Amino acid sequence: MRRLVVATGNAGKLREIRALLPKERVEWVGLAEFSPSVAVDFPDEGDDYRSNALAKARAVAEQLGEAAVADDSGLEVDALGGRPGPHSARYGGPGLDDSGRVARLLEELAGVEPAQRGARFVCHAALVFPDGRSECVVGVCDGVILLEPTGGEGFGYDPVFQPRGEACAMAELSAARKNQISHRARAFERLAQTSSWGS
C-alpha cells in the first residue's frame, strides 16, 4: 500500500480532502503525524494557484521523502475583477479569521446587485513524488455571492457562496453533497483519474 501525505496544516481542508480521496491501495496521512519531530519548511505563496500547489507538494516530497498531494484554492469574484483569487486565505490582511474575511468580502460587495455577484471557487490539486514526478489538475465550482452568511458547515467562504444549481449556501449543504460538487472534489477526482498514486 502506497502512503501519501496531504500537505496542509488547515484542519478543515485536511478533513475534506481525506473524505474525497480513494482509500484503496493508499494510506493517507497528515503533516501532524510527523510533528513535532519534523516541520516542513513551506515556500511563501505567490500569485498562481498551480505554482503554489506544486510548491507545497514538492516541499513535502523533498523534505520528508514521501509522495505528497497539495492544493491551492481560491474564490474569484467577478465584481472584484477576480479577487481575492490565490490570495483568498490572506484576503483582508493579517489577523483575520474566516468570519473576518467573509465580512470584508461583503463590505467590498455592498451595493452590488445579485445579478452582478457571480463568482467561482477554483482548486488546483497537485501530486508530487520524491523522484520529481508531478501532476497537477484543476476543478471549478461556479456560483454567486450571497448578501449575508448562512449555514454552519464547511469553512472559509462557504457561508456566502451559493453553488450554481443549488438552493442554498455551500455551508448549508451536507458534507456528502459538497463532496460531489465542490471545486476541490472535482479537482481531486480528476487527479485520481489521471494519476498513478496507487501503483
Long-range contacts (C-beta under 8 A, 24 or more apart in sequence): 1-25, 1-26, 1-27, 2-26, 2-27, 2-67, 2-197, 2-198, 2-199, 3-27, 3-28, 3-29, 3-66, 3-67, 4-28, 4-29, 4-66, 4-67, 4-68, 4-69, 4-127, 4-197, 5-29, 5-30, 5-31, 5-34, 5-60, 5-64, 5-66, 5-67, 5-68, 5-69, 6-30, 6-31, 6-68, 6-69, 6-70, 7-31, 7-40, 7-42, 7-56, 7-57, 7-59, 7-60, 7-68, 7-69, 7-70, 8-56, 8-70, 8-71, 10-155, 12-154, 12-155, 12-156, 13-71, 13-155, 13-184, 16-175, 16-178, 16-179, 16-182, 16-184, 17-69, 17-71, 17-184, 17-188, 19-175, 19-179, 20-179, 20-184, 20-185, 20-188, 20-189, 21-69, 21-188, 21-192, 22-192, 22-198, 24-198, 25-198, 25-199, 26-197, 26-198, 31-60, 34-64, 38-63, 38-64, 40-64, 45-72, 45-86, 45-89, 45-90, 46-86, 47-85, 47-86, 47-87, 48-86, 49-73, 49-74, 49-85, 49-86, 49-122, 49-123, 49-124, 49-138, 50-124, 50-126, 50-136, 50-138, 52-86, 52-124, 53-124, 53-125, 53-126, 53-136, 54-126, 54-128, 54-134, 54-136, 56-126, 57-126, 57-127, 57-128, 57-134, 58-128, 58-134, 60-128, 61-128, 61-129, 61-130, 62-130, 65-130, 66-130, 67-127, 67-128, 67-129, 67-130, 67-197, 68-127, 68-128, 69-125, 69-126, 69-127, 69-188, 69-191, 69-197, 70-125, 70-126, 70-128, 71-123, 71-124, 71-125, 71-126, 71-184, 71-187, 71-188, 72-123, 72-124, 73-121, 73-122, 73-123, 73-124, 73-183, 73-184, 74-121, 74-122, 75-105, 75-119, 75-120, 75-121, 75-122, 75-156, 75-157, 75-161, 76-119, 76-120, 76-121, 76-122, 77-105, 77-109, 77-117, 77-118, 77-119, 77-145, 78-116, 78-117, 78-118, 78-119, 79-109, 79-112, 79-116, 79-117, 79-118, 80-108, 80-109, 85-122, 88-156, 88-157, 89-156, 98-155, 98-156, 98-157, 99-149, 101-156, 101-157, 102-149, 102-157, 102-159, 102-160, 105-145, 105-157, 105-160, 106-145, 106-147, 106-148, 106-149, 106-160, 109-145, 114-144, 114-147, 117-144, 117-145, 117-146, 118-142, 118-143, 118-144, 119-143, 119-144, 119-145, 119-161, 120-183, 121-157, 121-161, 121-182, 121-183, 121-184, 122-183, 123-182, 123-183, 123-184, 123-186, 123-187, 124-187, 125-184, 125-187, 125-188, 125-190, 125-191, 126-191, 127-191, 127-195, 127-197, 135-191, 135-194, 135-195, 137-187, 137-190, 137-191, 137-194, 138-187, 138-190, 139-182, 139-183, 139-184, 139-185, 139-186, 139-187, 139-188, 139-189, 139-190, 140-183, 140-186, 141-181, 141-182, 141-183, 141-186, 143-170, 153-178, 154-178
